[in-house]
Amino acid sequence: MTDQTLAEILDAHQTELFRYLKYLGANHEVAEDLVQEVFLRAFKAASTPDLDNPKVRRSWLRRIAHNLFMDYCRRNARSPISFDSTAANQAETFWQDEFLPHDEGLGCMEALELCLRDLPERSRGMIDSFYARRSSRDELAHDFGISPDGVKIALRRIRQALGECIEQRLSQS
Amino acid sequence: MNTEDHRDQLIDMLLREVVGGETPPDVRERVLGAAAGLSAQPALPRRSSPAGRRGMMPRPAARSRAPIYAVAALFTLLAVATGMMYFRGINHSRTPIVTRVSGSEVRVLGALRPGEYVSTGIQENAVLNYPDGTMVELAVETTLRVPARSWNDRSKMLELVTGRIDAEVMPQTPDHPMVLSAGDASAEVIGTTFSFERDEEGTRLEVTEGAVRFIPSAGGAALLVNSGLFAEAGKSGVHSGAINVPPRKGIIRFTLMNADSDEPLREAPLADGETLSLASLPTRNINIRADYEGGAPTAVRIQITRDDGRETGIRPFASDDQTKPPFFAAGDYWAEGRPNDCREWTPQPGRYRISADASYDGGRGKPLEMEFHITE
């Protein structure tokens, strides 16, 4: 791979790979480190797929990213969530079918922003508190008058509602 | 992981970016800089053939088909070898090995066959080990004998002629417990740590961990001696009571978790042999937390298996070493960021075995192992 090709695939795919790694479960710092490593691995690779085919190229990079994340999980022994080949294929399929077709994921993000506006005030408050202010579960429980047990379920339900809303908006568009 | 899980992770990722402001970084310059450094080094060997560039592997040479009689012979050999290994395995598993002696030599090291004795004198002790890790330590002035038994009996058997032994017994199958006999009583052990002592006054059992069945030779009911208790039988009859147990270090219990709320389902820990009805629980999404005592271990390995060998539904890597508490048998839901988010696990009905091993810088802590039964 030439330096110019590397620069081209960096521009084309670094954002998507970062999101993909976060989707797999990596935190911000780990995802950032691994994205760099993905491109260096790709650059050093003895053989490459057809880099002119965006679909093949993208899939190849995601596979490298996935393998690197799996290695990271094993090394750090934190993450029994680590994927086996079945889970990896499921994740890949979901990403390809549900996220990328919508303007390379941007469609999902735009739909999410619209769906957030439609959220009930209380749900929106919980989302802001958890994701923007990074409140703990106990703080959320206190602020919203629910038990700490219920916070996880409440957040999951809100995400589920957002997922349905996004799906609806995307199907309409 | 089902579609809902993938969708949830996707929405979570999007929310972290859209609401949490965790925008993708630009690593372009860093990568190009590092790549320039790599380019300055001698080029890596690359495949030059067109096939190599396309990622194709050379076609392997055609193999001849093995003759049928060779396969049949192989199976016959395998059957014979399996049978020999089975009988050898029985003998191997029940034969203690003298691995250490101190003081004047009491016996050459090596296997103790049925009918053989091992004795220690004043200021001497010895250690017997079994292949499964069971360890028996002879105190001073102790004589131990390996009794004869049938060829197909897998049970470990020892007869305490006199003196005292301390033992750490790895889990045994209930139908083949380790049996220790003495004049006034015998003990059946499934897996535990205890001491067994015989003198002129009688026979005494002290259990530090687990439980041992104590069977007085004079008759009467067998006693189940639990951790922290002793039982003795002798001239003054049968007695039992509490002993002082030193604090342990390692995994001490399994806590049943509600994976929806990440809170324990109940205060009582999981009990060995317990039957859990999923319908009786407030959720079908559970997890099991391995709790420790005596400082956080540097690593914990938890394994869950099914009696029938079928899949447990737990990720394969859940049995890797975990280095940060809390330690969940079915893992954390999130790889990063929310370490207390235990992963949901809905076990299929069946019998399960769970074990947890804790490691410390100075060695291993006490492992914990038990069985449980899941029903609808």
Interface residues (C-beta under 8 A of the other chain):
Chain A: D3 L6 A7 L10 D11 Q14 T15 F18 R19 K22 Y23 L24 G25 A26 N27 H28 V30 E32 V35 Q36 F39 L40 F43 K44 A46 S47 T48 P49 C73 R74 N76 A77 R78 S79 P80 I81 S82 F83 D84 A87 Q90 A91 F94 W95 E98 F99 C108 M109 L112 E113 L116 I127 D128 Y131 A132 R134 S147 P148 D149 G150 K152 I153 R156 R159 Q160 L162 G163 I166
Chain B: M1 T3 E4 H6 R7 D8 Q9 L10 I11 D12 M13 L14 L15 R16 E17 V18 V19 G20 G21 E22 P24 P25 D26 V27 R28 R30 V31 L32 A34 A35 A36 L38 S39 L44 P45 R46 R47 G52 R53 R54 G55 N258 D260 S261 D262 E263 A299 I314 R315 P316 F317 A318 S319 D320 D321 Q322 T323 K324 F328 A330 G331 D332 Y333 W334 A335 E336 G337 P339 D341 R343
